[in-house]
């Protein structure tokens, strides 16, 4: 692929804190290599802002390998930008053209309050996990991997859902700010494995109750969550979550 440098304009949401009013500010990002990641481009811009004595743009990041789920940017109206199955840190500047104006915002959801600029508080997801996204295990030496035989189709499906990184893109894309895709991935992952059996009757009930308490909206099956998920979690898991919830209500 041809390597080149481009000039782009950035329309970035700036907000001092959760109580302040925010607004968009324009920045020029010039001579940007198309081989840079989107976050590297922001690093270059922030270095310039610091040299100019200005406040750098705050944004979340950690692994920069598409694993941690922290790089929560809403880019040109889409969580994590234009590429399918990609986190913001994996998005590269070759996705844009010379002269483009790129609009960058934080996640927009009441359950994800803005901390500063592009950073939001996603601890609501942590509290949902604490409500039931765990398994009971005995302490001591780890059990051999083949001690509990699991059918391959179930193991594969559980692994696919364990790939959810809890980034919140599903919430940001949903018109109702629903967390059902995130929650369904966590419940499906554990419900398919024998290790998840001890909490199975209470897991879905407790986690959905916590989700409602956090202020996430209801699912209306528009599919926007699946379309933007960087790990391409299937919306069919929401049907499985509903099944787990109904069965738990009948048997608990």
Secondary structure as GFF3:
##gff-version 3
##sequence-region A 1 252
A	DSSP	beta_strand	5	14	.	.	.	ID=ss1
A	DSSP	beta_strand	23	33	.	.	.	ID=ss2
A	DSSP	alpha_helix	38	51	.	.	.	ID=ss3
A	DSSP	beta_strand	74	75	.	.	.	ID=ss4
A	DSSP	beta_strand	78	79	.	.	.	ID=ss5
A	DSSP	three_ten_helix	88	90	.	.	.	ID=ss6
A	DSSP	three_ten_helix	93	95	.	.	.	ID=ss7
A	DSSP	beta_strand	101	105	.	.	.	ID=ss8
A	DSSP	beta_strand	114	116	.	.	.	ID=ss9
A	DSSP	beta_strand	119	120	.	.	.	ID=ss10
A	DSSP	alpha_helix	123	132	.	.	.	ID=ss11
A	DSSP	alpha_helix	152	162	.	.	.	ID=ss12
A	DSSP	alpha_helix	169	173	.	.	.	ID=ss13
A	DSSP	alpha_helix	180	191	.	.	.	ID=ss14
A	DSSP	three_ten_helix	194	196	.	.	.	ID=ss15
A	DSSP	alpha_helix	200	214	.	.	.	ID=ss16
A	DSSP	alpha_helix	224	228	.	.	.	ID=ss17
A	DSSP	alpha_helix	236	251	.	.	.	ID=ss18
###
